[in-house]
């Protein structure tokens, strides 16, 4: 008897909210930034100022993020003693989020703006992302400026987000990564989607993907140093077609890597 290998049926493709349920089980614990504030200047001279309460943040922006002043919820994780991952799942703006990674010692930061497009365009991910390096008002910036990186090309990792969520990633170029689900509701599903990688600090990489099949994008901070943990968030359209924000996180298990002897990926 010969086993038949088939692609998962299109009508079996899971919606974003189905696969995201429980994907934060192994996430690092959230922290409160209540009573603190931070001012950032982006690399295009745009600004964003944030003042944190227990569960909300009062923020204002000028420039590329638009002229804004609002109060929104936030989620923060101390990824390292001196590095904070902050996400604003905006309730004041439909279908948008702002994610900030900043260091309290180098005073460097990366800002990611994720936005679900009003209309679907065939062959283009529905969720768009824009990235900026930035500096904070905490002190004189030091060290390398965060920037796009090729360091992950050729690497192959497993990501365990919960007892029911296990995924494999292969970073194939500066623009794409391949994934497959080994355990979970997406088991047997996989694809090659658009991705962006920035190096933030030694062993710390901002990794973002934008899917083609469904309207979802994510922002992750991979700690590939001693901790081997990742912290992330999703923005996408759920099965009902409504925008939804979710948290993610878990353990990283490196499987290995390859190097290209001559011609290199883009």
N, C-alpha and C positions, 0 to 999 in steps of 0.2 A: 504493500500500500504506500502511496506517495502522499505526503502532506502537502496541502495546497496553501501557498502563502498569498494572502490577499491584503490589500490596504483596508484600514478601518472604514466602514461605510460612512459617507458624508453625513447621513442622518444620525450617526452615532457620535459625531463630533461634539464634544462637551462645550457648554457655554462657560464664560469666564467665572461666573459665580459658583458653578458646580466644581470646577477644579480648585478654586481658591479657598473653599471651605476647609478650615483646619490647617491651612498651609503655614500658619504662624505658630504651630504647637511648640517648636523648638527654638523660637525666636528669643534673642536676648531680652531681658526685662526692660520695660519702659522706665524712664526717669522723668521727674518733674523739673522743669526749668523755672518754676514760679519765682518771681522776684528778680529775675535776670533779664537782660536785654542785650541786643547785638545790632550793630550797624554794619552793613556791607556795601562796598563799592565794587561793582562788576567791571570786567575788563573793557566794556564799552562806555564806562562812566555812568551807567545806570546805578541807582541806589535802592536799597531796601532796608527798612528799619523794623525791628521786631522787639516787642516788650511782652514777656510771658507771664501769664497767671497760672493757676493750677491746671486747667484743662483747655484754656483758650489763649490766643495770642493776638494782641493788637498790633497791626502792621500797616506800613505805608510804603509805597514804591513810586519811583519816577523813572522814566526811560523805557527800556525794552519790555518791562513787565507792566507797562501802562501806568497811568496816574491813578493811584488807588489809595484808599484808606479804609480799613475794615477790621473786624474782629472775627476770627475763624478758629476752629479746633486745631490742635496740633498733636503730633506724636513724636516723642524723642527717645533715642537710645544712645547710651554711652558705649560706643563700639570699642573704644580704647579709653584709657584714663584721660587722654587729652583730645579725643576726637568724638564729636557728637553728630549723629544722624537725625535730622529733623524733617518731618513731612507735614505739610499743610494741606489736608484734604478739603479744599475750599468749599465752603457752603455759600459764600458770598458771590462766587462765580460758577456758573453752570459748567460742568465737564472739564474742570481744570484742577491741577495740583501744582504746588511748588515744593521742591525737595532741596534741602541745604545740608551739605556736609562741611563742618568747619573744625579747625584745630585751635585749641586754647593756648598752644605754645608757639606754633609757626604763624598763627593768625592768617592762614590761608583758608580758602573755601572754594567749593564748587556748587553752583546753583543750577538746578534742572527744572524747566517748566514743561509740564505735560498737558496736552490739550486734545480733547476728542473733536475731530472735525465735524462740522454741521452735516455734511453730506459724504456718502461713501464714494470713493473713486477707485474703479477697478485697477488692481495691480499696485495699489498704494496702501500702506497701513493706515487705518482710520485714526489712530492716535499719533500725534506729532510730538516731538521733543526738541527743545532748544537748550544749549549748555553754555555756561559762562564760568570762567575762573573768577575769583573775587578775593578781596582782602577784608578783614574785619577791623573794627576800631579797638581791638584788644591790646594792640601794641605794634611794634615795628615788624612787618612781615619778614620771614626768614625762610631759607630752604628753596627748593625748586618750585616754580609755579605749576600748579596742576594743569595737565595737558593731555590730549589724546595719546594713547599708548598702543604699541604693537606687542607688548610683553606677553599677552595671553595667547597669541596665535600659536596653534599647534598643541595647546594644552587640552587635556581631557579629564573632566572631574565628575564625581557624583555629588548630588545635593540631597541630603535627607532633611526634609522639613517637618515630618511627623511620622508616626508609625505607618501611616497610609500613603505618604508622599515621598517617592524616590525618583529623581530625574537625573539624566546624564546630559552634560553639555560638552560639545566639541567646538572650540573656537577656531574657525577656519580662515578668517581674514580680518582686516580692520573694519569690515562692514557687515559681516555675517557670522552667525553661529548656528550650529545644528543641535537639536535637542530631541530626546525621546523619553517617554514616561515608562519606567520599569515597574512601579507600583503606584496604584491610585486609580481614580475614575478615568484617567486618560491613558491607562495602560495600552500599549500597542500604537499609540498615536505619537507622531513626531513631525518635525518640519525643519526648514532652514529659514530663519527670519533675520530681519535687519537688526544690527546691534551696534552699540557704541561703548568703547572702553576708554576711560581716563585713568591715569595714575595719579593718586592723591598723595601718597606717602609711601615709604618703604613697605611693601607687602600689602598695601591698601589700594584697591582698584574699584572705581565706580563702573558698574556694568549695567547697561540698559538695553532692553529689547523692545521691538515693536512688531507685533504679529500681523501676518497677512490674512489668515483665515478668519480670525475673530477680532473684534475691536478691543484690544487690550495692549497696554504697554507697562513696563515696570522700571523701577530704579532700585538697584542693589548696591551695597558696599561690601565687596568681598575682602575679608581679612585672610590673606594667604600667607600670613606670618605664622607665629606659633599657635594662634588661637584657632585658625581654620573654621571660622564662622562667617555667615553672611546675614545681612540685615536688609530688608527691602520692603517695597510697597508696590501696589498695582493700581492702575486707573483703567477702567474699561466700561463697556456696556454689558449689563447682565442679560439673562435670558428673556427678560421682559422689555429689553431695549432701553433701560434706564441706566444712567451713569452710576458707578459704584466704586468706592475706594476700599482697598483691602490691605492688610499687613502680611508680611511673609518673613521667613527667617529660618535658619537651621545650620546644620553641620556640612562642612566641605570635606570630601574624600578624594584627593588627587589620585588619578589612575595612571598618569604618565604624560609624556609629551613627545612630539616629533619635531625635528628641525629640517628645513628644506635645504638641499645641497647647492642649488643654483637659482633657478627662477623662484621668486618669492610671491606669496599672495599679495593682493592689493592692500 
